[in-house]
Amino acid sequence: MQYKKLTGLLLTGLALMLSSCNEYLDINNNPNNPDKVEAALLLAPIENQYVLGIQFDARYIGSYVQNWHNATSGVVWDAQGYTPSSDAGGELWRSVYWKGGRNLLNLIDDARAGQKWDYLGVGLLMQAWGWQMLTDVHGEIILSEAYDLDPNKNTFDYDTQEAVYARVVELSREAIQNLNRADGAVSQAALARGDVLYKGDRLKWKKFAYGLLAINAHHLSKKASLYKPDQVIAYVDSAFTSNADDALFTFNGLSTADASFFGPVRQNLQVYGQSTFITRLLDGTNTAFGGVKDPRLPIMLATSGDGQIRGITMGQGQSTAASVPLPTRVVSPWGTQLGINPPAGTTGRYIFTDRGPFPLMTYAQLQFIKAEAAFIKGDKATALAAYRKGIEAHLTAPYVNVSATDRAAYLANPAVVPTAENLALNQIMLQKYIAQWGWGFLEQWADMRRYNYDANVFTGLTLPTTFYINNNGKTVQRLRPRYNSEYVWNADALAKIGGLELDFHTKPLWFTQP
């Protein structure tokens, strides 16, 4: 029995322990190791692993976009660098190619064969979502040869980001077509068996597809020949209509096996403290909103022992000297002491709980995309309307839920919601940043790279005083591909795109270029 060797993609191990030996499967029908698994049993684990892939890598991307920083000074990720010969920052790669991988293809095959058009639509959309996330993080990825089963193949070539973007559009449109079908074996109850995210609601999945198309199209804002703001707006208008459509993934939260990666039971954020950047955005010291204190401040951010809310500055860490008493130190997202595991019984706060939720796409996020697209187009009236809806949506999100009184006062303040003629791009981008804090790392990073970390757009953003040595003074633009699959096994293909260069992580991505 010979296992297929997929050196670049780690596809020999399937999440449900499916055998890869076709000859064996042809003559055996072992119920404990089936050769065919129905789509309903495959979808939930794939959804879960895609979410965890984002959360794993958010420890590093979260530092790049200044959501949080390490309590220890000089950590390479806070210097916009990377850890050589390490899989750190490679979990999403692993999730898409291995934990999804052939499992997702098996889901799609089972759905086609059984005329489960709803499962087919969701499966295609999951594949599109995976490619979009992966290319936005890494740039060039392996697409056309991703699932080549030639056992003698040892090198898997990378595709251009432009090709990946086009494939996302194709898959999303095909997904919508299938989600529109009501014939065959289609029912909400059947889809709900495997669908953790939307519990079988095809309409919400279709809205998610349009949201993904909006993100895909909007990322091209720097490409004058390709960017179409009216199309972006149309996609957003076909996507989420309220917070009720938000894609919020929740966990059982009973143990380390089924809890959110961000929850206290899994102990993964004990060295990360909220950044000075987000703290100043919310406490009124950032000049973008006229010194107005944001009512979301005590809800989103953790309070030090003395009742003050503080943040860590990029690369500086936090002193543990006796001159900096414990009550004045920045705490973890759970509100516990940095640098130690959370005490037993810690419940967490905001979205940093064992059950989550962890947002994947929200109505607020899409409204800010619409606002920026309209602003670029020159339609400030539409931009302002979407901007206000985005703020209000986040203020009323179930994991935020600002009081009606505070909400009304904040929205009525002209420093926060100005007239259409006075609306500025930095206000749109910063409110979008706030609404995505703690979960929207990939979109935040796409925004920062589209504007080249411009402090005129991201008011108050500062870059590291000392970059990582291999940056050569340049900002980070991508995560390097997963070390063990690419640098160990697929180096020849990686060399063709410059991936062996020490500063490869500073090479701009296609979508950020004119």
Buried (B, 14 or more C-beta within 10 A) or exposed (E): EEEBBBBBBBBBBBBEEBBBEEEBBEEEEEEEEBBEBBBBBBBBBBBBBBBBBBBBBBBBBBBBBBBBBBBBBEBBBBBBBBBEEBBBBBBBBBBBBBBBBBBBBBBBBBBBEBEBBBBBBBBBBBBBBBBBBBBBBBBBBBBEBBBBEEEEBBBBBBBBBBBBBBBBBEBBEBBBBBBEBEEBEBBBEBBBBBBBBBEBBBEBBBBBBBBBBBBBBBBBBBBEEEBBBEBBBBBBBBBBEEBEBBBBBBBEBEEEEEBBBBBBBBBBBBBBBBBBBBBBBBBBEBEBBEEBEBBBBBBBBBBBEEEEBBBBBBBBBBEEEEEEEEEEBBBBBBBBBBBEEBEEEBBBBBBBBBBBBBBBBBBBBBBBBBBBBBBBBEBBEBBBBBBBBBBBBBBBBEBBEBEEEEBEBBBEEEBBBBEBEEBBBBBBBBBBBBBBBBBBBBBBBBBBBBBEBBEEBBBBBBBBEEBBEBBEEBBBBBBBBBBBBBBEBBEEBBEEBEBBBBBBBBBBBBBBEE
